[in-house]
Structure formats: structure tokens, C-alpha cells
Amino acid sequence: MLARMCNTTLHQSQLKRKEDGTFTFVGTVSKPNEDPTEITLEGFEKIMFAIGRHPNTKTLGLEKAGITTDAKGQVVVDEYQNTSVENVYAVGDVCGRALLTPLP
């Protein structure tokens, strides 16, 4: 996965499922003119890939979770990709910011 957010590139090298069922993301994060930094993010219960040029969010029930969308159905985020719900983030096409290339 390659995501561009706030002039930052996030590259996934591994996505692992632990015995307890949670996921661990291993990859690198970098900004222009800077060396990549390795990162590990742990404890995710669900992973959602939303791919496409138009957000297909109408049937996801985001409003039930308290996640705000705009008139186009794009998830509203701040400059750090935070949604209106604490610890819920959104990146790529679903936000209407950086339109991503589909995953292989």
C-alpha cells in the first residue's frame, strides 16, 4: 500500500495478524527530502481498504459510528487524518485529498 497524506508517504512492508486476532502494520514513513523512518503500528482489530476515485461510503453506516462525511460522501479529516471519532483515521480517496493508486 502506498498512501500520500499531508506531504507524507506511508509504505506498507508487512501486515501481520497476531494470535489475539489484532493486526500489526510494519512499514516506513517519509517526507520529501527526508530519509524514511521505520514504523510499527499495533493493536488494530479491523483493516479497511477503500479504493476508487469516488468514495463508496453511503452503505458503511459511518454516521452510526459518529464519523462525519461531507455532501460528496467523503470522510471529513483534519491535517493529521483524524476523523470526528477518536482513534479512527482515514486516508486517500475516501477523504477526497490524495487520490491513491489501487492496491495490487
N, C-alpha and C positions, 0 to 999 in steps of 0.2 A: 504494500500500500504506500502510496506517496501522496501526502497531503500538504497543501500550502496554506498557512494561516498566519496572518499578521506578519508577512515577510519572513516567515519561518518555515523550514522544510522538515517534515517528520517522515522518517523512513522506517518501515517495519522490517526487522530481520527475522523475528520469531514471534509466534503467538502460541502460547502453551496453555493447556488445560491441566490444572493441578488435581490431585486426588480428591480434594474437597469440592471440586466442580467449578472453582473460580478460574479466571483466566489471568495470565501474566503476559504483558506486552513488552518485548525487548526490541530496541531499535536505536536510532540516532536522531538527534535534533540539531539543526544548524540554521544560522542566519547568514545572509550574504557577507562575504569576505571574512568569515569566521570558520575555524575548524569544527567538524561535527563533534558533538558530545554524546556519549553513550548514555542511554536511559533505560530504566526498568520501571514499569508501572504495574502494580499488583492489585489483586482483590476484586476484579471485575466479575460480576455474575452473568452479565449478558454482553454480547458484542453485536452491534447492528451496523451493517453496511448499507448505505442508501446511495445508490449510484444513478446518475442521469442528469440531464440539464434542467429538468423541471422537478421540483420536489413533489414526491408522491406521498404526502403526509396526511391527507384527508381521512384515511381509514385507520390511522395508527392510534387514535384515541389520545393524542398528546394533550388535549385540553383536560382530560380526566386526570392526567398526571400533573397538571398545572404548568405545562410547558407552553409558552406564548408563541404564536405564529402570526405572521403578517397577512395582509389581504391576498398575497400570492401563495400562501401556504408555507412560506419559508420560516424556519425556526429563527426567532429573534435571539441574537447573542451579543455580548459585549466584545471589547477588543481582545479578550483572553479566551473567547469561545464559550464562556459560561452562558447557559440558558437561564430562564427565570426560576429554575429549580436547582437548589444547592447540589453540587457534585454530579450534575448532568451537563455534559458538554456536547456541542455539535460542530462539525467541520464540513467543509466542502459545499457541494451543490445544494444541500438541504438548507444552507444559510444564505445562498444567493451571493456569496462573496467570491471564493476561489472555486471555479468550476474544474472539477478533477477529471482525470482520465480514468475510464473504467478499470477495475481490477482484473488481473488475468484469471 
